[in-house]
Amino acid sequence: MRLIRDPAILALMGMQITVWAGLFYSFPALVLEWQAEFGWRSPEIMGAFTLAVAIYALGAPLYGRLIDRGAAPLSLPLGTVMGAGLLLGLTGIETLWAFYLIWAAMGVIMGLSLYEATFAIVTRAKGPAARQAITAITLVGGFASTLAYPLSHWLTEIGGWRLALYVFAALNLVLAAPLAAFAATRLERDARTAQPQETDVAAPPARLLRRSEYWLVAIGFAASALTLGIFVSHLLPIMAAQGVPDDLAIWAAALIGPSQVIGRIAMMAAGPHIPAIRIAQLAMGAVALGAVMMAAAGWVAGVVLLFGFLQGAGHGVVGIMRPVVAREVFGQRDFGAISGAVATPYLLLFALAPFLGAALFGLAGYGPVLILCVLAPLAGAVLLNRLPRN
């Protein structure tokens, strides 16, 4: 793929695996350590993650508008630097309110650094080639969980969870920030010199909410986010409740990242032959089947590896298809704002998922949680089926 040789895309690959590992996956990777040290209950600690992602979600359209107006060369590297500072701040927390305050600030930083901002600048610069560029970036970004879980586990055993945060902060500061600055500057330059796409028929963001297609796309993808959010935040506790041995649980968690890459490679192969909406539906089906495998792990622990594969492959493809489907349905003009509007329900449900999972677990155990994880992506696939086909 020619885009994989593009220096800006290569830089975003390295940036995204680093920021996702440090600013996002550090929470689920270290949540059990925080519970053990501070004695906070599961709903209390998961509420911080919910708050962070909710702030990220509500700010998504604003972040998209900033990218549309050429702010990426400042916003992307600034997010990585500030994120490193917040990770360092976490090492000194002693109270729950301070924990919440830092994760609230982290929600703002996520909007400046993670996929939404990256997809917006890539689409702004690459136009019709954005799908291939996004796929290339996420092929590497999919290894973030593979990096975060084993690295956190190893560093915690050596020097505690604070050492893990020190390392993640250093990676964001010395690696992600320079890569973000280089990539965003180069892509914004390309965007400013590119000829406008007069044939695009875009939906102005102010009118977007009145279109039925918006709600089908936004809620369809958001339904799958509920399952993702529950498993990301509760992954290790769910496997512990299912009786999965610790070593096997780490292997299953680490498998999710490579499986995302496998799913995306399969998507690239199928892309010319299968419509994007259909690919998204198949991926949601894989997510639902993965949840079934997690439920079955209560009887046969080894099938948790099938869960890791299906969950990773399914969500790896869903993550790419959301901006791709949005661009196909609504066009490229004002894409940053449109993509942010489509992402908002997705991220809000993702934000609600940790708290909802903890609340359901407190009421009736993880049985109802796993049922919800099966049904939600299936509902998303049904909603996407109502979109008109080109």
N, C-alpha and C positions, 0 to 999 in steps of 0.2 A: 504494500500500500504506500503510495507516494507521500501521503500526509504524515506517515510515521517518520519520514525523513525531514519533515518540517521542524526547524529548531524550536519554534514557538510551541508547537504541539508536544514535542519531546519534553520541553520545560514544564508544560502543564501536567504531563504524566507524572513527573517526579514531584511536583508541588502537591498534586491531589492525593497521592498515596500518603504523603507526610502529614498534610493537614487533617485528613480523615482519621488517620491513626491517632493523632494527638488531640484534636479538638472534639472529636466525636466518639470514637471507639474506646477512648480512655475511660469513659464513664461505665459502660457495661463490663469492661475488662477489670475494673477495680471496685465495682460496687460492693462485692462481698467483703473486700478488705475494709471499706469504710463502715459497713454495718458491724463488722467484728470489733473495730476499734472504738467506734463512738456509740454503739448500741442503738442506733436509730432504727425504727421499724421500716419495713419495706415500703408502705405507702408514703411515709415521710421522705425517704431518700429519693424515691422515684419521682416525687413531685418536682424536684429540682430539675430533672431531665425534661419532664413535661413542660416546665416553665421555659427552659432554654429553647426547645424546639418550637413552642408556641410563639415566642418572640421572633424567632427565625421566620416562621410562617407568616406572621402578620406584617413583617417588614419586606417580604419577598417582592411585591410589586414595586416598592420604593427602590430596592436594590436594582431591580431590572431597569427602572427609569434612569438611575445613575449610570448604568452601563450604556443605555441608549444615548446618553448625553456625553459620552466619552470619558467617564471617570475611572475606567478600569485600571489605567496605569498607576493611579493612586490607591484605589480601594482594595485591590487584590493584595498587594504587598503589605499595606497597612493592617489588613485583617490578620495576616500570618504573624506579624510582629506583636500586635496586641494580644493575639491568642497565646503566644508564648508567655507573655507577661501574666495572663490569667492562670495558665497552668502552674507557673511558679507561685502565684497567690494561693492556689489550692493547697500547697504544701504547708501553709501556716494556719489553716483553719482549725478552730476549736469548737465552734457553735454551728447549729443548723442554719441559723439565719445568715451567717457569713457564707456558708456553703451555697445557699439559695442565691445570694447576691452575686457571687462569682459566676454561677451557671446562668443567671439572667443576663449578665454581661456577655457571656459566651454565646448566647443566642444571637446577639447582635453581630458578633464576630463571625459566626457561622454563615450569616447572610453575605458577608463580604468575601468569604474565602471558599466555600464549598461548591458543589456542582452547579447550583442555580446561577451564580455569578459567572462561573466558567462557561457554562453552556450559552449564556447570553452573549459574552464577548466573542466566543467562537462562531456562533450563528451570525453575529453582526459582521464579522470579518470574512467568513467563508461562504456564506449564502447557501446555495444548493449543495455544496460539499460539506456542510456542517455535520450531516449524519455520519459520514465516514470519520470526521475529525473527533466527534464526540465518542464514537465507538473506540477509536484509538486511545483516547484519554482514559476512558473507563476500563479498557482492558487492563491497564496497569493499576488504576485506582481501585479496582476490585480486590487487589491484594492488601488493602489497608487493614482489614480485619485479620488477615493471616499474619500481618506484621504485629498488630496491636495485642492480640490475645497471647501468643507465645512469648513475645518480648516482655509484656507486663508480668506474666507469670514468672519468667526467669529473673527479671530484675527485682520483683517483689521477694522472691526467695533469697536473693543475694543481699538486698539492703532495704527492703520494705517498699511500700507503695509510693512513698515520697521520691525514692530514687527513680522509679518509673516515670514520674511526672517531670523530674529534672531532665531526663533523657528526651522525652517527648518535646519539652520546651526548647531544648537545644537544637533538635532536628528542625523544628519550625523556624527558629531564628536564623540558623546558619545555612540551611538548605532551602526550605520552602520560600522564604522571603525573597532572596535573590532570583530564584526561578520565576516567581510570580511577577516581579518587576520587569524582568526581561520579556516574558511571554506577553504580558498585558500591553506593554509599550509597543511591541512589534505588531500585535494583532490590531491595536487601535490605529496604528499607522496604515495598515492594510485596509482597514474599514474606511478610513477617510479618503483613501485614494481610489477605492473601488467605485465602479459605475453603479448608480442606483438601479434597483430592480423594478422597473416601471410596471411589469406584468403581475407583480404580487398584488393580491387583493386582501388587504389586512382588515381585521376588525378593530376599530379604535377601542382602546381599553375601556373608555367610558361607556361604550355601548355593548361591551362583551357580555355583561350579566343578563342582557335581554335575549341572548341567543340560546336556544335549547342545546345546540351543539356544545356550548361551553360547559353546561351542567353535566352532560353525558361524559365528556372528557374528564372534567375535573373530579366529579364524584366517582367515576369508574376507576380512575387511578388511585383516588384517595382510599377506596375500599381496600385495595391491596396494601396500602400503607399501614392499616391497622394491624395486620398480621406481622409485617416487617417490624413495626415499632414494639410490639409485644415480644417478639423473639430477640430483637437486638438488646432490649433492656432486661429481659428476664431469662436470657438464654441459659446461663449457668444455674440459676435457681430452679428453672423448670427441669433441666436434666438431673439435678440433684434430687428433686421430688420424684422423678421417674425411676430413680435408683440406678442411674447411669454412673459407672465408676469415674472418678475425677480425671484420670488419664485419657479415657475414651471420650469424655466430654470436651477436653481441650482439643483432641484430634478432630472431633466433629465441628467445633467452632472454627478451627483453623482451615477446615475443608471448604467453608463457605466462600472464602476469597477466591481460591483457584477455580471453584465451580462457577463463580460469576464470569470468570474469563472464558471458561469452556462454553457457557451459555451464549456469551457474546460472539465467540467465534462461530458457533452454530448459526446464530442470527445473521452474521455476515454472509455465511454460505447460502442461507435461505432467502436473504433479503431481496435479490432480484426476482424471485419466483413467488413470494408470499407477501400479500399486503401488510403494511405496518400494523394496522389494527388487528389483523389475525395473529400476527406474531405476538402482540401484546396479550391477546386472549390466551394463547397457548402458554405463555409465561405465567399468567395468573393461575392457570390450571396446575402448573408445576408447583407453584407456591402452596396451593391447597393440598396437593398430594404430599408435599413435604410435611405439612402439619399433621396429616394422617400418620406418617412415619414416626413423628415425635410421639404421638399418642401410643403407637404400637411399641415404642421403646420401653414402656412399662412392663411388657411381657418378654420382649427380646431386645436387650440393650443394644446389640450390634446394629440394629436398623437405624439407630441415630445417625450413622454415617450416611445412610440414604437420605435422611432428613437434611443433613448438611449439604449434600450434593444438589438436591432438588430446590432447597431454599435459596442457595447461592445462585444456581443457574436461573431460576425463575426471576428473582429480584434483580439480578444483574441485567437481564433483558428489559424488565419493566422500567428500570431507571433510565435506560436509553430511549425507550419507546415513548415516554411521556413528552419530552421536547420534540421528538420527531413527529408524533401524531399531532401535537399542537401546531407545529409549523405547517404540516400538510393541510390541516383544517382551516387555520386562520391566516396563513401567509407569514412573510418575513418582516414586513414593516412593523415597527414598534414591538419587535419580538421580545425584547427584554421585559417590557411591562406586561405583555400578554403571557409570557412564560411564567412570570411571577404570579399573575392572577390565577393561572391554572395550577401552580404549585401550592397556593395558599391552602385550599382544602386538604390536599395531600399531606402537607406538613402539619396542619392542625390536628388531623386524625392521628398522624404519627406521634405528635406531641401528647395527645390524650391517651395513647396506647399504654405507656408504662403505668400510669395511675389506674387506668381501667383494668389492666391485667392484675395489678396488686389488689384492687378492690374485689374483683371476682375471686381471686385466690383466697382472700380473707374470708369471703362468704362461704365458698364451697370447694376450695381446692383448685387445682389446675385443670380439672376435667372440663368445666364450662369455658375456661380460657382457650383450650385446644379446639373445642367445638367452634368458637368464634373465629379462630384462626383458619379453620377450614372453610367456613361459610363466607367470610368477608371477600376474599379474592374471587370466589365464584360469582358473587353478586357484581363485582366490578367487571368481570368478563361479560355478563349479561347486559350491563349498561352499554358497554362499548359496542355490543352487537347491534344496537339501535342507531349507531352513526351511519349516515349515508356513505356508500362506497363510491369511489371515483370510477 
